[in-house]
Amino acid sequence: MSQQPGDGRPVTRVEFELSDGTYPFVSISEAESCSVILEKCLPQTDDTYAEFFSIEGAQPHRLVDLAEETVQCEGRVLDRTSNGGLVEIDVQHSCPIVSLADAGAVPQTARGVDGQGTVVADVPSQTETAAVIEEFLSVHSNAKLAAKQHRESIVPLFGFRHDAALTETLTDRQREVLETAHESGYYGWPREATAADLADRLDISEPTLHKHLRAAEEKLVAAMFACPHEELADGN
């Protein structure tokens, strides 16, 4: 059986620091003196991903406005709290999280706090860590490698864990589409099935598929956001 990211086997964890204003989740944390945490990253089309950020200490629409203004990404506020909220931003390959995944790493977390950005990923044993680092820094020249260590892998940002409490709000159709996507490897990295493959298997159009997936994903991420955010065991 091939190794799956997040199955508890040894990996190399790499951590990068981002301190320039190129990335909205970093620059908004400096402008608003707030914290922004990437909760989940999900594929939407073959080149677009939905990133879900929780914000504490600022109005969530500020992140949406900044992303749309500076990097021409579409975004929307999914939830509001007394001190922040949950935001979805649609990104492409210029995003550091997606860049790490493209290089063969498994993204674990990304956050911006008071203008300092941190991105953490696990590099599977079959992937050359030095090559991942080199490729990432070539794309994001202002980033710096902050740490590299061997450890056990954990569940990645890409994909969902199965939890009945999280899925109870889904309609039968949303659950069917989401389960089919998961079973077909749509949320794997690299992805084993395209949106066209899923639509054909379910005998629906691609726009209908994306409609059901987006609705299900937003419900699940909103449910996850309602639970306290758990920091990684080593403080990352």
Secondary structure, DSSP 8 states (H G I E B T S, - for coil): ----TTSS-EEEEEEEEE-STTSHHHHHHHHTT-EEEEEEEEE-SSS-EEEEEEEESS-HHHHHHHHHHHS---EEEEEEETTEEEEEEEE-TTSHHHHHHHTT-EEEEEEEETTEEEEEEEEETTS-HHHHHHHHHHHSTT-EEEEEEEEE----SBS----HHHHTTS-HHHHHHHHHHHHTTTTSSS-SS-HHHHHHHHTS-HHHHHHHHHHHHHHHHHHHHTS-----TT--
